[in-house]
Amino acid sequence: DLGICGGEAGCGNAESVCGDGVCTVDESADACPEDCLDLPELPADCNVAGTTDGGDTFIICQNAATWFDARSTCQDLGADLASVHSADEQALLVAGNQAALDGYVWIGINDIDDEGNFAWSDGSPVDFTFWAPGEPNDANGEDCTHIYGDGSDGTWNDLPCDAAIPFACRFTGSGGLQPIPVVAANAGQFNTLLAAVE
């Protein structure tokens, strides 16, 4: 059973084990990237910015890179440049940026393939935007997007893709924190409860 603490270790529940392949409520992407992000460890210049309600995790990498190199680095890690789909995700990414470096950070939205029609690099739908006033403006062939830092609310601005700035990656839910029923079901527990809910 989940015990009296909602599944945390130490309440009649098994201790969480970093490296067992399951990201539990007692583990974080920072402390246990091998379970929560499917990585042996985070690169030294990257910090976890937060985990969405859906289990996706944002990281901020502080090394400056062009948009294309940043995307390649995210993909090498098993992620993509960050896509943002709600005000809550925007706030989470901005708070993570402010904690990590509070500067310009690449995200995945771009109009590289079709000028004026922005798309996320990960192929997800454009269902939320947070452009700064007057943006995007395509000044000087700006096809890629960053969020503002410096204590701002993280509005978006288009920028030439060859600018070198830090970047944000998004790991999809398969590597993020899983809700307790999913962890329990994967462990072979609560099948009757889950069948009753379905």
TAZINOR-V943292 format. One line per field, one symbol per residue. phi: phi as a letter, one per 30 degrees, with the letter a starting at -180 (. if undefined). psi: psi as a letter, one per 20 degrees, with the letter a starting at -180 (. if undefined). burial: 1 if it has 16 or more other C-alpha atoms within 10 Angstrom, else 0. A space follows every 50 residues. Layout:
phi=???
psi=???
burial=???
//
This chain:
phi=.didcijddjcicdddbdjdibdcddcbdddbddccbhbdadeeccbdcl cdddjdbcbccdddbdeddddededddjbbedcbbadddedddddddddd ahbdbdbddabddbeicdbdddidddcabbddeicdbhdiidccbbcdch iddidcbdbedddcbdaccbcdedcddcdedddddddicidddddddd
psi=riaijkiqqjljqqqqopjjjporhiqrhghmhhgijkqhqqqhjqqphr prhijqppqppippqrgghggggghhijarqpqpjrhghghgggghghhg hlappqriprlghnpinqqqhjjqqnjprlqqpjqqikpkloirqrqqcl jrjkrqpqqpijqorrrpqpprhhiapqqghgggghijqkhgghhhh.
burial=01000011100000010100011110111101111111000100011111 11001111111101111101111110111111110000110111111101 11111111111100000111110000001110000101000111111110 001111111110011111111110111101101100000100000000
//
